[in-house]
Amino acid sequence: MGKKNKKIQDGWIEYRNAVYTTKSKSEDDFEKYINLMATGGIVLGFTFMEKIFSLLQVQFFWTIILGLFLLVITLLSNLYSHYKSMNDSDQIITEVDNGEYDKIFENSNKRNKTIRILNKISIWSFIIGCLLIMFFITTNLLNMNNNNTPQPKDLPNSPKPDTGRINPTPPPTIKPKK
């Protein structure tokens, strides 16, 4: 093997190692990204629906449902993007190991195109989902501030939402005889 061929082969091995490093980083970050987005967006949306807003006064309820749905799409497309990236990396490593360098060039754009589409879906569904949830929260907070009528849960003798019990009524007062 000549020096030129050895240098070319070393370049491919270096490229292979760089692809392997990228694959390892994707595998490491995979679980973290999924958990961060899932707990951050979906739980926040459900928390606002459950704790802050009375279902009788909620406006634009469809925006939070659509926003939460888009966050789920974000998670699923991000999940599949990482999965596809790891599989593509395995295929590239196999092609380099087998000396099938032409296949790498043939398949590179096709492989990356799918990942780019999934990443764009993930990014845009996250942005639109967050905007819809923020719209829902902002609109309903403003509505709550403009409508200062107390809710049943705010009244002192109303049933407690977690127990369903009410305070007993006081006994009648006994009037003294004259």
Buried (B, 14 or more C-beta within 10 A) or exposed (E): EEEEEEEEBEEBEEBBEEBBEBBEEBEEEBEEBBEEBBEEBBEBBEEBBEEEBEEEEBEBEEBBBBBBBBBBBBBBBBBBBBEBBBEBBEBBBEBBEEEBBEBBEEBEEEBEEBBEEBBEBBEBBBEBBBEBBEBBBEBBEEBBEEEEEEEEEEEEEEEEEEEEEEEEEEEEEEEEEE
